[in-house]
């Protein structure tokens, strides 16, 4: 009798254990897959950054015009000619080293965390609708920026100072303003990154789904190109004001008790009050001119690299 009863009793935990093990494998991908996600993401963002970096320098210079006052703004062409005349062609690549370093780290984390986060939300809420995609992008962007903000601060400082050296600039910031200065503007930067990643990745993801469903486009270059163009336009419109506030805070230097801006909200308020609402879009065209091509290059390269690495499409 004992022999008759024991097999079913023993078989129950085995089946449950197998089910749990299978679920664990689905939720926890192999380390090589995780490394491939981060590697392909970081490399694609770094290559896109290298191509569009001169536009980022122009954007920062445009955003720092007439700080705290109204006045006629020089356009992107004027800033470009001014840089060429006064600082030379090399000025267009100021801050390139920290920019590429940040791209690998930030890009790897931002795009690399998006898919796993989306999978976790899908498992938790049994849904992959557009709200889940937005939440996944916002989380991935905010975490990536919180970890890489010091590199961004150094990059922005170097873009405004043609004679600065990365390591020397870090030492100067820490010695004069304290180590906390490396996280200047981290609040607006996290908000911007959350908004950028949410709008960029969710728009790209959702645009791809709609185009595949309602047009004759199939998985490939043309689908990736169309989806990335839409993502670039949407993300620029949403993030341009936040980007301008972030730049102002990062370039603000502590000198005793004199601080122009107390935080992101105060910066936005003072900019609107003293420079006008449109000042929030200073450098807006430069942002799109940089973010549009960067978004296209990033997604097209990332999709290709993921394909070569044996990963599924985004």
N, C-alpha and C positions, 0 to 999 in steps of 0.2 A: 504493500500500500504506500509506503514511504517512497518507494521507487517510482510509483505512478504519479505521485504528487510533485516530487522535486523538479522534474524537467520544466513544467510551465512556470513554477516559481522562479527558477533560475533564468528563464528566458526573458522575463519582463525587464529586469534591470539592464540586460545586455542590449535589448532593442532601444530602450530609453537612452542608454549611454551612447549607442551609435548615433542616434538622432541628435543628441547634444554635441557630439564630436563633429558631426556634419555641419551643424549650425555654427559652431565655433570656427570651422574652417572657412565658412562663407563670410563671417563677420571679420575674421582676422586673416587678411591675405598674406602670402609669403613675403619675407623681407625683401627678396629680389624684386617683387612687383611694386612694393612701396618705393624702393630705391629708383626703379624705372620711372614711376610717376613723378617723383621729385626731380630726377635728372632731366627728363625730357622737358618738363615745365621750366626749370631754371635755365636750361640751355636756350630754349626758344625765346624766352624773355630777354636774356642777355644779348642775343644776336639782334633782336628788334631794337633794344636800347642802344646798341652800338651804331645802328643806322640812323636813328632819330635823335641822338643826343644833342646835336647842334640846335635843334628846335626847342629842346628843353632849356638850354642856356638862354635863348632868346625869350622864352616864356618867363623865366625868372627875372630877367632884366625889365621886361614889360610890366611885370607885377610890382616892381619896386619904383616905378615912376611916381613922382609927386606924393611921397608918403606923408599923410596928414594934411594935405591941401589939394585944392582943385587947380586945374590947369590944363592946357592943351597937351594931349598925349601924342607921343611919337609912335608911329605904326611899326609893324614888324620889319618892314623894309628899311625904315629909317634907323631902327636899332641895329639891324644887320650891317648897314653901311657905316654906322658909328663905331661898331666893334671892329670892323675891318680896318678903319682908318686909325683908331686910337690904340688898339691892342693887338691887331694882326689876326690872321686866320686861326692860329692856335687857340685863341680865346673861345672859339666855337666848341672846343673839346675840354674846356675847364671842368674839373670834377669828374672826368671820365672813369678814373680808377675806382673811386667809391661807387659811382653809378653802376658799373659792371658788377662789382662785388655785391651791391645791394640787389641787383637784378637776379643774380644766381640764387641768393638766399631768399629774397622776398618773392620772386617769381616761382621758385620751387615750392615754397610754403603756400603761397596764394592759390596757384593752380593745382598744386599737389594735394592740398587739403580739401579742395572742393568736392572731388569725386567721393573720397571716403566719408566726408560729412553728409553728402547727399544719400549715400548708402545707409548710413546710421539713421538719418531722419526717415528714410523709406522703411527701415526695419521697425523703428519706434512708432511711426504714425501710419504705416502702410499706405503711403501716398508719395508721388513724385510730381505734384502739381507745381505751378509757377511760384507759389508762395514758399514751398520747400526749397526750390532752387534759389530764390532770393535770400532766404535765411541761411542756406549753406554758403552762398557767396559772401554774405556779410560777415559770417563767423570766420571764414578762411581769411578774408582781407584784414579784419581787425587783429587777429592773432599774428599774422605775418608782419604787419606794421609795428605792433608793440615790440616785437623781437628785433626788428631791423631799423628802428627809428634813429639810433646814433649814426649809422652810416648815411642816412638821408640828410641829417643835420650837417655833417661834414661836407657832403656833396654840394648842398645849397650854398654853404659858406665859400667853398672853393670857386663856385660859379660866379661869385661877386668879387673875388680877389684873384687876379691873374698871377700874383707872386707867391701865393700860398702853396705849401707842400702838405699832403694828407696827414702824415704822422705829426708834423710840427703843428698843424692846425688843431689836431686832437689834443695835444699837450697844452696848447694855448687856451682852448676852451675849458679844459678841466682845471687848469691852474688859476685862470681869471674868473671863471663863472661857476666852477664846481662841477662835479660829475653829473649832477642832475640836469645840467644844461644840454647834455647829449639827448635828453628826452624832451627838449623844448618842442612845443607844438604837437606832442604825441596824441593829445585829445582830438584836435581837428584832423590830424593825420590818420588816426584810426577810423574816424567818422568818414573821411574821404575814401580810405581804402575799402571800408565796408560798403559804402555807396558805389564805389567804382567796381569792385568785384561782384557785388550783387547785380548791378545794372549790366555790367559787361558780360559776365558768364551766364546769368539767367536769360538775358536778351539773346545771346548767341545760341544757347541751348534751345530756347523756345522758338526762335526764328528758324533754326534748322528743322525742328519738328513740324512747324507750320508749312515750310517750303516743301519738305518731303511729302507731306500729306496733300497739299493743295496745288502743287505744280509738278512738272515733269522732272525736276532736278533730283538727282540721286547722290548718294554719298560720293564726294570727290571734290576736286579743286573749286569748281564753280559754286557748289553749295557752300563750301567753307568761306569763299570770297564774299558772296552776298550776305551771309550771316554775320561775318566779321565787320562789314561796312555798317550794317544796321547797329551792331553792338557799339562800334566806335562813336557814332552820332549820339546815341542815347546816353552813353556814359559821359561824354563831354558835356552835354547840356546839364546833367545832374551834378557833376563834380567840379566844374570850373570855379564857382564861388568858394567852395570848401578848399580847393587847391590854393587860391589866392590868399585866404586867411592863414592857411598852414605855412605858406612861404613867408608871410609877414612875421609870424610868431617865431619861426626858426632863425630869421635874420635879426631879430631884436636882441640887442646886447644888454646885459645887466650892468648898470653903472650906478651903484649905490641904490637909492630909492627911486631913481628915475626910470619908469617903464611906461612906454606909450600904451601898450595893451596888457591888460591883466589876464585875459583868457580869450578863447575863441569867440565867445558871444560878444565880449567887450570890443574885440577887434572888428567884428562884423558891424556892430553898431556905430563905432567911430568912423569906419570907412564909408558907410552909407550917409552918415551925418555930415562929414567934412568933404568927402570926395564925390558923393552922389551914388545912387543905387547901381548905376551901370559900371561903377568902379569895381564891383564884385566880379565883373567879367573882363577885367584888365587881362590882357594876354589870352583872351578866350579863343581867338583865331589860331594863335600859336599852340594852344593846348590841343585844339582839334587837328591842326596840321601835324602835330606830333602824335597824339593819341590815336587818330584815325589810322595812319600807316602802321603805327606800332601794334595796334589791335589786330590789323589784318596779318601782318608778318608773324605776330605771336601765335595766333590761332592756326594759320596755315602751316607754319613750321611745327607747331606742337602736334597737330593731327598727323603730319607726315612722320615725325619722330616716334610718336606712339605706335603708328602702323609698323614701322621698322623694328620697334622693340617688342612687337607682338601684343600690345595692349589694345583694348577695344577703343572705338572712337568716343570722343567727348559727347 
